[in-house]
Structure formats: C-alpha cells, structure tokens
C-alpha cells in the first residue's frame, strides 16, 4: 500500500498546460493518505512539493521572510501543542533553514483564494464549503493524522496545514479569504485550521483560540461542532477578532474593503445567494449541496486562478466529510478512511480572447 500511495503522489501532475483556449475539461487526481505521525509519506510529499513551495516562499527574496529563530519562537509561543510535530516535519524535510521557516507558516507570502461556506442544520448540522483557488498551486491531498490528541481528516496545504477538516470530536472547520489587502505578523491560516482541529472539541474552545491566534491576512474561519453550535471568526492583522454566528460566509467581512476583488469574485452576490438558499422554505441538504455545484457558487475561471476545486460537506454527528464534484463524490471519515486516488474532470471556462 505504501509503495502504491508513493506512486500515486508522484504521478500527480498539475494540469495547468491543458487549461488554454478550447479546453473543456481537465483531470485532477486527489490522493488520500493516512499517517498517524509525520513519517515516510510526509517526507515523500515534501520531496515532491518543496521545489514549488521554495519558489513561492522566497518569491520576494530571502530577507522578506522571518528568521528561523522568529518562526520557531512563534510556534512555541502561540501553538506549544504543535512544537513536537513541527520539529518532526522540519527533521523529515532535512532541517534546512528555508524549509523550517516555510513549514512554520509564520508570516508567509500573501495569497488570495475565493471560497463560499454555509452552516445548514436541517435535519442535522452540516458545514458545506467550496474551495476556489489556483489549480496550479493545489496539493490535492486528503490526510488522516493524529499529530496531538485527536484524529483529524482534512485537505492538506503547506504540507502539514489544512484548508478545512474535521476531528474525532465532530468539530469541523473551513476558511474563506476575508477580502482585505495587506498582511502583518501572524500565521498562515492553514496552520490555524490544523491547530483548532488538534486541540479543540467544541465551538466554545475554538472561539477562545481564534480570539488569541495572530493571522497574517484577513480570513473568515467558520467552525461547527456536533452540538450544532457554530461561529465565524472575522480575523486579520490590525483588527480585533470578531466572532459571530453566521450561516452564510463568502469573501468579505463586515464591509467591502477591496472593491476590485469583491467585484471579480462576486462575493456580495454569492453571500446573498447563500443566505437565501439556507433560509428557503422546504430546502433540504441535497438541494443546498447541488447549489454549491452550480453558478454563482461554483466557479470555473481557472485561467484567472479562481476555480472551484472541490465542495466539502462536513457532517459532525458522523465525523465524516463528503467531497463532491458535479459528476462524482468521495466520502472519507474518521472511522472509515480509504487510502487511494480519486480523479475528477474539472470544467474549465475558455480563456478570454485578447483584444
């Protein structure tokens, strides 16, 4: 099994070259791996991903990123529960300075994604989200781990961080970019998601963590637990965290701060659509999920770095997630995790003609 998964990770290619004019669909292979603690599989993933991550991390020059001492101290200060795992992933990465700094996720380069997310509670609480991002920068690896005290299943990013996930207590977390320019001292949101799922069992515990953890950019983090409690944290450098119960969240916070980005991603329109959807009389979960697989929530502008890579339906009472695409689905759960591959065909909009 280990050799087969190594091969699957090695074969995975980002098909950006196929997304030019006239391309209607491109294949994307997701790989699911289970590794209780970082080990051989993590090392293999690092070896394959490091060239791209190294280029991304140092895109503005080595001096633009914090020192290893600062990165290590940030983990020790804010996330002491993850220190042992951090030291392990750095060791597996070869102990290099740049790798250790990148893996800390402390003050990484800025980036913007899209994303829509909603909490729906009829009949049981679920968290549904679309992840909209650049196909060429997507890992596509689903992991099952136990880095601290909890079993966690989620979508990997920055090799040990998570874009979204669920733990064995039924706590589910997902993120959306907050639609504000600028960055500051703080963690990349991927490690914040990892931290919440490793250390929290309820929305109340997650809210305390969200209120104190510094993040480097504006992000909206939605958390749902098995009791049906939920909270969305509006986070970002230079502002106090705002924690609210919200059923529909897209890519702005209390107001529109970046008009060009808001218009490009249709964040207002998606939020209005989602709000109406979750409050529609008689709407059932499958109807909500289908809407995530269609415009305006579903995006296929991969030529501009903004396409829906997957829809995730997190079910806290079952401690599982259903990954959905317009033509297929793949269930993974805490108790029944299936290692292997799942290939989907992503519909790609034609690239606009030059005029």
Phi, psi and omega in degrees: 000317181300315180297322181294320180289324174302315180297319181298316178295319181294326181285338188297129180232145176274116191273042183300329183295342183267004187261026180277188181305135176091347179288127181260330183206141175231145180280143174224123182259123173266141180238131178252127181227142178243122179210107187306310176238153179305130183207224186299318181292320176299316181299319178296317178297320178298314181302319181284325186267341188299318180306316179290317180294324178297315178298315179297314186295323183254025183300331179256014179100154184300321184289349180282347182250150182296161178289163176300320180300316179295320180294314179298319181293325178297316178297314182297324183283313190261334184224059184300333179295341182257003184301313182299317179293319178301313179298325179292315181292327176294318177300314180295333179279000178100356176075012180291152184298309183296319180296317180297322179290316179297316184291341175290339184058024179267118180053057177285173175300151178290153178204158179230132172241179176261247172095138172231144179212147183215146172257127182229135190236024181237112004269339181239155182292133175222154173241119182248134179215147168256136174253115183247118184198183181283122180303324184286348182244023187251129180287316181070032181242124176261128184240148168241120187222171170214073185285327179240246183256358187235147170278132186229134172242131180191175181268119188288148169206147187053029168076325175226358171276179183222142174278330177192165180176181180215149178244179187287355172269357181086015177276127180243142183222138171216165187228156171216140176301141186273359173074029177235139176290162170093163178213168182201185180298125180167176180271149165298144189296337180301319181284332174296316178299313177304314182298315180301315184286334178280334190240349186243150177239351184215164176298322180300316178293319180295323180297321178297316179295316180299327182289341184247343185278126177283137177239151190273345178219172177288126178216149175251117184247119179253133182234136178227138178243179186290344176274357181088004175284146179215158175208146171242127176261122170271109189240161175166160177292144176078014178215155174283139176299139176244122182248120183224156170270115182226139180266341181225126184222133175232232191243042168213169181252231184293335180210169177279119180255343184224091190297319181298314179296318180300319180290319182297320183265357180054044183295322178298312183296320179293320178295317179298318179297314180296317180299315178296324183295310185289343178257002182295131179300132176079000181292137177249167186304316183298326176294322176296313182297317179302324180293331176291342181261011181224156173300149006273355182284322181274131183239145177228028178274057184295335179297336179253012177077025182219086178221154180280113182274329175193159169248134179240133178244104182267129183242095184301322182293335178256357182050049182218169177223136172255115173274130186235144171225167183303333184238006180200172176210162181210116179267137172227147181216165177299315185272342182220077183264131185249111175286149179145206185233154172214118181257133179238159174255116180270127177284126185243126177292145176301143177290135181303139179290144176285136179236000000 
